[in-house]
Amino acid sequence: MTRDLTTGLRDLGRGFDFVKRHPSLWKWIIAPSVITLLLLIGAVIGVAALTEPLVSWVTSHLPSWLESVAGVILTIVVVIGLSLAALLVFVSVAGMVAGPFNELLSEEVEARLTGKPTGPFSLAAFLRGAVIGIIHGLRRLMVALFGIVLLFALGLIPVIGTIAAAVIAVWLAGRGAAYDAYDAVLSRREMPYRDKLAYLDRHRSRTLGLGVTIAGMLLVPGLNLVALGLGAVGATLASHDLAAQGTQNRA
């Protein structure tokens, strides 16, 4: 389990090295990065805009002598809570945007791994993949919204609740990022949503290792714009390895 988790953490680096050796792949990573940047800016503006009203609403229900002290503490708690919530939503929405591009990217990676050429670009297939990705992404977004409610409730509990909320948020963000990365491979196999989740569960440690690494990159300015694309490459390489291991085990 630990070994698989460590391998998953390294899969993103393997993806980056692969793209460096095949620079023509960058076009599929850069294409959705502009939209990702706009989403990130929107998330930051949203957190900033919601913090003051929420703190004011809560402190208005407190005794006057508690307002000044509670205001500082609540501001910290609310900023942390909203930031974690924004991260979950950002991962889900950015994944929906990058999905169709990542599928094409994954196809290109597999072509270089297997030596089999890719088929001609199909706009219809691209749009079909985008629609399916949005439908599946909306289902995950609903889970993320439920997680946000839970995280916000936990975050209101000083210290222990904040720590618990952070741990759960990291797990949810890692799981969501892992889904987005591996979806580039699994969607091309036309897997139903339930089967995609089952695949992640079968390889939980490795996929989560990659997902947590991607989620961490999403917090770093600049790197967050290419995180999902590089993650898709890493997931494609990992999926190729897992398929080869499965063939060896059956033999």
Secondary structure, DSSP 8 states (H G I E B T S, - for coil): -HHHHHHHHHHHHHHHHHHHH-GGGHHHHHTTHHHHHHHHHHHHHHHHHHHHHHHHHHHTTS-HHHHHHHHHHHHHHHHHHHHHHHHHHHHHHHHHHHHHHHHHHHHHHHHHHH--------HHHHHHHHHHHHHHHHHHHHHHHHHHHHHHHHHTSTTHHHHHHHHHHHHHHHHHHHHHHHHHHHGGGT--HHHHHHHHHHTHHHHHHHHHHHHHHTTSTTGGGTHHHHHHHHHHHHHHHHHHHHHHHH-
